[in-house]
């Protein structure tokens, strides 16, 4: 049978990473720690995170 709107949407089930609210600290801080806090899919080995588009993006 047919689905009901948002149940067929992959965003509904959380398949894609969503950025979380991050607090920027004075003094620069560690960029890897910032990215790890902001993006659940952050990969410190490559310095990238998985975006909503399914592609990996560099984290500044």
Secondary structure as UniProt FT lines:
FT   HELIX           5..8
FT   TURN            10..14
FT   TURN            26..27
FT   HELIX           31..38
FT   TURN            40..41
FT   TURN            44..47
FT   STRAND          48..50
FT   TURN            52..53
FT   STRAND          56..58
//
